[in-house]
Amino acid sequence: MKSPAAIAPAAACQRCESEPHNARNSSAASPSINVLGVRVDDLSMNGALSKIAQILRARQKGYLSAICVYGVMEAQRDTDLAGAYADAAIAIPDGMPVAWVGRLQGHREMQRVAGPDLMREVFLRNEFAHYTHFFYGGKEGVAEELAASFGRLAPWARIVGTYTPPFRALTPHEERELIARINRCKPDMIWVGIGTPKQDKFMRCYLPKFDTHVMFGVGAAFDFHTGRIQDCSDWIKRAGLQWLHRLIQDPKRLWWRYLSTNPVFLWRIALQLTGLRTYSSVMKGRQVARFSRQSAPEAPLQSRKHEVQSQR
């Protein structure tokens, strides 16, 4: 799920050498599946929340990637994204088709764990009430609206800041300013809404630089929770048709994504499941995330930053 506010990768890149993310290295591995070479953890909603709580209690560092069909297909041609997925401490099955693949691989109880739903649960659960949050992403004003929305939903939520990136790559000055801002806030959790594949590369690159513990790549969750995207009924989600509901709302942006990825995914996953083709999982730490400083599209919008007082 893409958002226009993003940091774009390109040929002219700054190489970000990621340090080992200790939550991924030291925590017990969850059962997982292989979806065209992408690791996806066999986790229910409660299982994902338990893993997040474990990282926070241990004061470790890790990030969560939400794996959907689009992300799986992007990882086929983008080795940096494949590496970012491999290094994620938690890789949730964000799309129903991904969960179906897990069931066909023998994980009969595998469930879809959607990023927006997970975000809501974290804010509502008592076990996370004393942790602090920071929002990064969205269009101008969206992160601030999101903070206000969750302040109403969970008045005890401690939201310590927001940052809306520009519609281009961050300049070196903006990057230093962002790191300093977050490290002053010291949020326990950072919610990143700049879309796949940018958010996963961003988390892999910046997690070692931020004084935080868990980063979440939740894509369009910012728009869902501020009402910019309408959610659909549970039966539509269970039927694996949420993509169609999204397409009806935003056909201009999404028609080519779905047309170019869904049929190819179905063909390749059929080959994998029948054993006619194998896809090796990417080993963690093999690829290096990179970010452009030059060739992202320019836009007049400047970055907006806003710190929100803690709302205990």
KELUM-323246 format. One record per residue (C-alpha): residue number from 1; residue in one letter; x, y, z. Coordinates in steps of 0.1 Angstrom, whole numbers, plus 5000, padded with zeros to 4 digits. Layout:
BEGIN
+-----+----+------+------+------+
!   i ! aa !   px !   py !   pz !
+-----+----+------+------+------+
! NUM !  A !    X !    Y !    Z !
...
+-----+----+------+------+------+
This chain:
BEGIN
+-----+----+------+------+------+
!   i ! aa !   px !   py !   pz !
+-----+----+------+------+------+
!   1 !  M ! 5000 ! 5000 ! 5000 !
!   2 !  K ! 5017 ! 5032 ! 4988 !
!   3 !  S ! 5016 ! 5067 ! 5002 !
!   4 !  P ! 5029 ! 5097 ! 4982 !
!   5 !  A ! 5049 ! 5109 ! 5011 !
!   6 !  A ! 5080 ! 5088 ! 5008 !
!   7 !  I ! 5117 ! 5083 ! 5004 !
!   8 !  A ! 5124 ! 5069 ! 4970 !
!   9 !  P ! 5152 ! 5044 ! 4961 !
!  10 !  A ! 5171 ! 5050 ! 4929 !
!  11 !  A ! 5203 ! 5044 ! 4910 !
!  12 !  A ! 5222 ! 5072 ! 4928 !
!  13 !  C ! 5220 ! 5059 ! 4964 !
!  14 !  Q ! 5234 ! 5064 ! 4998 !
!  15 !  R ! 5243 ! 5030 ! 5012 !
!  16 !  C ! 5228 ! 5024 ! 5047 !
!  17 !  E ! 5247 ! 4997 ! 5065 !
!  18 !  S ! 5221 ! 4982 ! 5089 !
!  19 !  E ! 5233 ! 4970 ! 5122 !
!  20 !  P ! 5219 ! 4936 ! 5134 !
!  21 !  H ! 5184 ! 4940 ! 5148 !
!  22 !  N ! 5186 ! 4921 ! 5180 !
!  23 !  A ! 5149 ! 4913 ! 5183 !
!  24 !  R ! 5152 ! 4893 ! 5150 !
!  25 !  N ! 5185 ! 4877 ! 5161 !
!  26 !  S ! 5177 ! 4868 ! 5197 !
!  27 !  S ! 5140 ! 4860 ! 5199 !
!  28 !  A ! 5127 ! 4826 ! 5193 !
!  29 !  A ! 5117 ! 4822 ! 5156 !
!  30 !  S ! 5080 ! 4819 ! 5149 !
!  31 !  P ! 5067 ! 4792 ! 5125 !
!  32 !  S ! 5068 ! 4808 ! 5090 !
!  33 !  I ! 5059 ! 4801 ! 5054 !
!  34 !  N ! 5077 ! 4809 ! 5022 !
!  35 !  V ! 5057 ! 4830 ! 4997 !
!  36 !  L ! 5077 ! 4832 ! 4965 !
!  37 !  G ! 5108 ! 4835 ! 4986 !
!  38 !  V ! 5094 ! 4860 ! 5012 !
!  39 !  R ! 5092 ! 4848 ! 5048 !
!  40 !  V ! 5058 ! 4854 ! 5064 !
!  41 !  D ! 5053 ! 4845 ! 5101 !
!  42 !  D ! 5024 ! 4822 ! 5110 !
!  43 !  L ! 5010 ! 4846 ! 5136 !
!  44 !  S ! 4975 ! 4854 ! 5148 !
!  45 !  M ! 4966 ! 4888 ! 5160 !
!  46 !  N ! 4973 ! 4877 ! 5196 !
!  47 !  G ! 5005 ! 4861 ! 5185 !
!  48 !  A ! 5017 ! 4893 ! 5168 !
!  49 !  L ! 5008 ! 4914 ! 5199 !
!  50 !  S ! 5026 ! 4889 ! 5221 !
!  51 !  K ! 5058 ! 4892 ! 5200 !
!  52 !  I ! 5056 ! 4930 ! 5201 !
!  53 !  A ! 5052 ! 4930 ! 5238 !
!  54 !  Q ! 5082 ! 4907 ! 5242 !
!  55 !  I ! 5104 ! 4931 ! 5222 !
!  56 !  L ! 5093 ! 4960 ! 5243 !
!  57 !  R ! 5097 ! 4943 ! 5276 !
!  58 !  A ! 5132 ! 4932 ! 5267 !
!  59 !  R ! 5140 ! 4967 ! 5255 !
!  60 !  Q ! 5152 ! 4952 ! 5222 !
!  61 !  K ! 5150 ! 4967 ! 5187 !
!  62 !  G ! 5131 ! 4954 ! 5157 !
!  63 !  Y ! 5106 ! 4963 ! 5130 !
!  64 !  L ! 5074 ! 4948 ! 5117 !
!  65 !  S ! 5067 ! 4944 ! 5080 !
!  66 !  A ! 5031 ! 4938 ! 5067 !
!  67 !  I ! 5034 ! 4914 ! 5038 !
!  68 !  C ! 5008 ! 4916 ! 5010 !
!  69 !  V ! 5006 ! 4903 ! 4974 !
!  70 !  Y ! 5020 ! 4936 ! 4961 !
!  71 !  G ! 5049 ! 4935 ! 4985 !
!  72 !  V ! 5057 ! 4899 ! 4976 !
!  73 !  M ! 5058 ! 4908 ! 4939 !
!  74 !  E ! 5079 ! 4939 ! 4944 !
!  75 !  A ! 5104 ! 4918 ! 4963 !
!  76 !  Q ! 5108 ! 4896 ! 4932 !
!  77 !  R ! 5126 ! 4925 ! 4914 !
!  78 !  D ! 5139 ! 4945 ! 4943 !
!  79 !  T ! 5166 ! 4928 ! 4963 !
!  80 !  D ! 5167 ! 4956 ! 4989 !
!  81 !  L ! 5131 ! 4951 ! 4997 !
!  82 !  A ! 5136 ! 4913 ! 4999 !
!  83 !  G ! 5164 ! 4919 ! 5023 !
!  84 !  A ! 5143 ! 4943 ! 5044 !
!  85 !  Y ! 5116 ! 4917 ! 5047 !
!  86 !  A ! 5142 ! 4891 ! 5057 !
!  87 !  D ! 5155 ! 4913 ! 5084 !
!  88 !  A ! 5121 ! 4921 ! 5099 !
!  89 !  A ! 5116 ! 4910 ! 5135 !
!  90 !  I ! 5080 ! 4903 ! 5127 !
!  91 !  A ! 5065 ! 4897 ! 5092 !
!  92 !  I ! 5027 ! 4896 ! 5094 !
!  93 !  P ! 5004 ! 4882 ! 5067 !
!  94 !  D ! 4987 ! 4915 ! 5058 !
!  95 !  G ! 4966 ! 4901 ! 5029 !
!  96 !  M ! 4941 ! 4872 ! 5029 !
!  97 !  P ! 4958 ! 4856 ! 4998 !
!  98 !  V ! 4990 ! 4854 ! 5018 !
!  99 !  A ! 4972 ! 4836 ! 5046 !
! 100 !  W ! 4956 ! 4812 ! 5021 !
! 101 !  V ! 4991 ! 4803 ! 5008 !
! 102 !  G ! 5000 ! 4795 ! 5044 !
! 103 !  R ! 4971 ! 4772 ! 5048 !
! 104 !  L ! 4979 ! 4754 ! 5016 !
! 105 !  Q ! 5014 ! 4749 ! 5030 !
! 106 !  G ! 5001 ! 4732 ! 5060 !
! 107 !  H ! 4995 ! 4761 ! 5084 !
! 108 !  R ! 4958 ! 4754 ! 5087 !
! 109 !  E ! 4950 ! 4781 ! 5113 !
! 110 !  M ! 4969 ! 4809 ! 5096 !
! 111 !  Q ! 4950 ! 4841 ! 5098 !
! 112 !  R ! 4952 ! 4875 ! 5081 !
! 113 !  V ! 4967 ! 4902 ! 5104 !
! 114 !  A ! 4960 ! 4936 ! 5088 !
! 115 !  G ! 4982 ! 4965 ! 5096 !
! 116 !  P ! 4954 ! 4989 ! 5104 !
! 117 !  D ! 4938 ! 4964 ! 5127 !
! 118 !  L ! 4970 ! 4956 ! 5145 !
! 119 !  M ! 4976 ! 4994 ! 5150 !
! 120 !  R ! 4942 ! 4998 ! 5166 !
! 121 !  E ! 4947 ! 4968 ! 5189 !
! 122 !  V ! 4981 ! 4981 ! 5202 !
! 123 !  F ! 4964 ! 5014 ! 5212 !
! 124 !  L ! 4935 ! 4997 ! 5229 !
! 125 !  R ! 4954 ! 4970 ! 5248 !
! 126 !  N ! 4962 ! 4977 ! 5285 !
! 127 !  E ! 4996 ! 4960 ! 5282 !
! 128 !  F ! 5008 ! 4988 ! 5258 !
! 129 !  A ! 4992 ! 5018 ! 5276 !
! 130 !  H ! 5024 ! 5030 ! 5292 !
! 131 !  Y ! 5045 ! 5030 ! 5260 !
! 132 !  T ! 5050 ! 5061 ! 5238 !
! 133 !  H ! 5042 ! 5065 ! 5201 !
! 134 !  F ! 5055 ! 5086 ! 5172 !
! 135 !  F ! 5038 ! 5089 ! 5138 !
! 136 !  Y ! 5059 ! 5092 ! 5106 !
! 137 !  G ! 5042 ! 5096 ! 5072 !
! 138 !  G ! 5010 ! 5105 ! 5054 !
! 139 !  K ! 5001 ! 5137 ! 5035 !
! 140 !  E ! 5004 ! 5171 ! 5051 !
! 141 !  G ! 4983 ! 5171 ! 5082 !
! 142 !  V ! 4974 ! 5134 ! 5083 !
! 143 !  A ! 4998 ! 5124 ! 5111 !
! 144 !  E ! 4984 ! 5152 ! 5133 !
! 145 !  E ! 4949 ! 5141 ! 5125 !
! 146 !  L ! 4959 ! 5105 ! 5133 !
! 147 !  A ! 4973 ! 5116 ! 5167 !
! 148 !  A ! 4940 ! 5134 ! 5175 !
! 149 !  S ! 4920 ! 5104 ! 5163 !
! 150 !  F ! 4939 ! 5080 ! 5186 !
! 151 !  G ! 4938 ! 5105 ! 5214 !
! 152 !  R ! 4900 ! 5102 ! 5212 !
! 153 !  L ! 4900 ! 5064 ! 5208 !
! 154 !  A ! 4925 ! 5058 ! 5236 !
! 155 !  P ! 4927 ! 5089 ! 5258 !
! 156 !  W ! 4955 ! 5072 ! 5278 !
! 157 !  A ! 4977 ! 5070 ! 5246 !
! 158 !  R ! 5011 ! 5087 ! 5250 !
! 159 !  I ! 5017 ! 5102 ! 5215 !
! 160 !  V ! 5050 ! 5122 ! 5217 !
! 161 !  G ! 5054 ! 5135 ! 5182 !
! 162 !  T ! 5046 ! 5134 ! 5145 !
! 163 !  Y ! 5065 ! 5140 ! 5113 !
! 164 !  T ! 5052 ! 5144 ! 5077 !
! 165 !  P ! 5080 ! 5138 ! 5052 !
! 166 !  P ! 5081 ! 5158 ! 5020 !
! 167 !  F ! 5071 ! 5145 ! 4985 !
! 168 !  R ! 5108 ! 5138 ! 4977 !
! 169 !  A ! 5139 ! 5124 ! 4993 !
! 170 !  L ! 5150 ! 5139 ! 5026 !
! 171 !  T ! 5179 ! 5163 ! 5023 !
! 172 !  P ! 5209 ! 5156 ! 5046 !
! 173 !  H ! 5198 ! 5184 ! 5068 !
! 174 !  E ! 5163 ! 5171 ! 5071 !
! 175 !  E ! 5176 ! 5136 ! 5078 !
! 176 !  R ! 5198 ! 5149 ! 5107 !
! 177 !  E ! 5169 ! 5170 ! 5120 !
! 178 !  L ! 5145 ! 5139 ! 5119 !
! 179 !  I ! 5170 ! 5117 ! 5137 !
! 180 !  A ! 5176 ! 5144 ! 5164 !
! 181 !  R ! 5138 ! 5150 ! 5168 !
! 182 !  I ! 5130 ! 5113 ! 5173 !
! 183 !  N ! 5160 ! 5108 ! 5196 !
! 184 !  R ! 5147 ! 5137 ! 5218 !
! 185 !  C ! 5113 ! 5121 ! 5219 !
! 186 !  K ! 5126 ! 5086 ! 5225 !
! 187 !  P ! 5094 ! 5069 ! 5215 !
! 188 !  D ! 5090 ! 5033 ! 5223 !
! 189 !  M ! 5071 ! 5027 ! 5190 !
! 190 !  I ! 5073 ! 5045 ! 5156 !
! 191 !  W ! 5044 ! 5040 ! 5132 !
! 192 !  V ! 5055 ! 5044 ! 5096 !
! 193 !  G ! 5030 ! 5052 ! 5068 !
! 194 !  I ! 5049 ! 5058 ! 5036 !
! 195 !  G ! 5039 ! 5027 ! 5017 !
! 196 !  T ! 5055 ! 4996 ! 5004 !
! 197 !  P ! 5083 ! 4992 ! 4995 !
! 198 !  K ! 5096 ! 5025 ! 5009 !
! 199 !  Q ! 5086 ! 5020 ! 5045 !
! 200 !  D ! 5103 ! 4987 ! 5048 !
! 201 !  K ! 5136 ! 5000 ! 5035 !
! 202 !  F ! 5132 ! 5031 ! 5057 !
! 203 !  M ! 5128 ! 5010 ! 5088 !
! 204 !  R ! 5157 ! 4988 ! 5080 !
! 205 !  C ! 5180 ! 5017 ! 5074 !
! 206 !  Y ! 5169 ! 5040 ! 5102 !
! 207 !  L ! 5161 ! 5016 ! 5131 !
! 208 !  P ! 5197 ! 5016 ! 5142 !
! 209 !  K ! 5198 ! 5054 ! 5142 !
! 210 !  F ! 5166 ! 5060 ! 5161 !
! 211 !  D ! 5163 ! 5058 ! 5199 !
! 212 !  T ! 5133 ! 5035 ! 5197 !
! 213 !  H ! 5124 ! 4999 ! 5201 !
! 214 !  V ! 5097 ! 4989 ! 5176 !
! 215 !  M ! 5089 ! 5003 ! 5142 !
! 216 !  F ! 5058 ! 4994 ! 5123 !
! 217 !  G ! 5053 ! 4996 ! 5085 !
! 218 !  V ! 5015 ! 5001 ! 5083 !
! 219 !  G ! 5011 ! 5018 ! 5049 !
! 220 !  A ! 4975 ! 5031 ! 5044 !
! 221 !  A ! 4966 ! 5027 ! 5081 !
! 222 !  F ! 4971 ! 5064 ! 5084 !
! 223 !  D ! 4944 ! 5070 ! 5058 !
! 224 !  F ! 4921 ! 5043 ! 5072 !
! 225 !  H ! 4922 ! 5057 ! 5107 !
! 226 !  T ! 4916 ! 5093 ! 5096 !
! 227 !  G ! 4887 ! 5083 ! 5073 !
! 228 !  R ! 4904 ! 5090 ! 5040 !
! 229 !  I ! 4900 ! 5054 ! 5030 !
! 230 !  Q ! 4867 ! 5036 ! 5039 !
! 231 !  D ! 4871 ! 5002 ! 5055 !
! 232 !  C ! 4851 ! 4973 ! 5042 !
! 233 !  S ! 4830 ! 4946 ! 5059 !
! 234 !  D ! 4846 ! 4916 ! 5075 !
! 235 !  W ! 4831 ! 4892 ! 5050 !
! 236 !  I ! 4848 ! 4911 ! 5021 !
! 237 !  K ! 4881 ! 4908 ! 5039 !
! 238 !  R ! 4876 ! 4871 ! 5046 !
! 239 !  A ! 4868 ! 4866 ! 5009 !
! 240 !  G ! 4901 ! 4882 ! 4999 !
! 241 !  L ! 4883 ! 4910 ! 4981 !
! 242 !  Q ! 4895 ! 4940 ! 5000 !
! 243 !  W ! 4917 ! 4949 ! 4970 !
! 244 !  L ! 4885 ! 4953 ! 4950 !
! 245 !  H ! 4870 ! 4976 ! 4976 !
! 246 !  R ! 4902 ! 4997 ! 4975 !
! 247 !  L ! 4902 ! 4997 ! 4937 !
! 248 !  I ! 4866 ! 5011 ! 4936 !
! 249 !  Q ! 4877 ! 5039 ! 4959 !
! 250 !  D ! 4909 ! 5048 ! 4941 !
! 251 !  P ! 4909 ! 5033 ! 4906 !
! 252 !  K ! 4932 ! 5058 ! 4890 !
! 253 !  R ! 4961 ! 5049 ! 4913 !
! 254 !  L ! 4955 ! 5012 ! 4919 !
! 255 !  W ! 4942 ! 4997 ! 4886 !
! 256 !  W ! 4976 ! 4991 ! 4871 !
! 257 !  R ! 4991 ! 4978 ! 4904 !
! 258 !  Y ! 4965 ! 4951 ! 4906 !
! 259 !  L ! 4964 ! 4943 ! 4869 !
! 260 !  S ! 5002 ! 4939 ! 4868 !
! 261 !  T ! 5007 ! 4920 ! 4900 !
! 262 !  N ! 4977 ! 4898 ! 4909 !
! 263 !  P ! 4977 ! 4876 ! 4877 !
! 264 !  V ! 5014 ! 4871 ! 4879 !
! 265 !  F ! 5012 ! 4863 ! 4916 !
! 266 !  L ! 4986 ! 4836 ! 4910 !
! 267 !  W ! 5006 ! 4820 ! 4882 !
! 268 !  R ! 5039 ! 4819 ! 4902 !
! 269 !  I ! 5023 ! 4808 ! 4935 !
! 270 !  A ! 5006 ! 4779 ! 4915 !
! 271 !  L ! 5040 ! 4769 ! 4902 !
! 272 !  Q ! 5055 ! 4770 ! 4938 !
! 273 !  L ! 5026 ! 4751 ! 4954 !
! 274 !  T ! 5027 ! 4724 ! 4927 !
! 275 !  G ! 5065 ! 4720 ! 4931 !
! 276 !  L ! 5072 ! 4730 ! 4895 !
! 277 !  R ! 5093 ! 4759 ! 4907 !
! 278 !  T ! 5111 ! 4767 ! 4940 !
! 279 !  Y ! 5118 ! 4800 ! 4956 !
! 280 !  S ! 5145 ! 4802 ! 4982 !
! 281 !  S ! 5140 ! 4825 ! 5011 !
! 282 !  V ! 5163 ! 4855 ! 5013 !
! 283 !  M ! 5187 ! 4852 ! 5042 !
! 284 !  K ! 5186 ! 4880 ! 5067 !
! 285 !  G ! 5213 ! 4906 ! 5065 !
! 286 !  R ! 5222 ! 4898 ! 5029 !
! 287 !  Q ! 5209 ! 4929 ! 5011 !
! 288 !  V ! 5216 ! 4965 ! 5021 !
! 289 !  A ! 5188 ! 4991 ! 5020 !
! 290 !  R ! 5195 ! 5023 ! 5000 !
! 291 !  F ! 5179 ! 5056 ! 4997 !
! 292 !  S ! 5181 ! 5082 ! 4970 !
! 293 !  R ! 5191 ! 5117 ! 4977 !
! 294 !  Q ! 5188 ! 5130 ! 4942 !
! 295 !  S ! 5162 ! 5114 ! 4919 !
! 296 !  A ! 5130 ! 5113 ! 4938 !
! 297 !  P ! 5103 ! 5135 ! 4922 !
! 298 !  E ! 5104 ! 5171 ! 4933 !
! 299 !  A ! 5074 ! 5188 ! 4948 !
! 300 !  P ! 5070 ! 5222 ! 4964 !
! 301 !  L ! 5057 ! 5208 ! 4996 !
! 302 !  Q ! 5081 ! 5212 ! 5025 !
! 303 !  S ! 5083 ! 5187 ! 5054 !
! 304 !  R ! 5059 ! 5194 ! 5082 !
! 305 !  K ! 5069 ! 5186 ! 5117 !
! 306 !  H ! 5048 ! 5188 ! 5148 !
! 307 !  E ! 5054 ! 5176 ! 5183 !
! 308 !  V ! 5023 ! 5166 ! 5203 !
! 309 !  Q ! 5024 ! 5167 ! 5240 !
! 310 !  S ! 5022 ! 5134 ! 5258 !
! 311 !  Q ! 4986 ! 5125 ! 5265 !
! 312 !  R ! 4985 ! 5102 ! 5294 !
+-----+----+------+------+------+
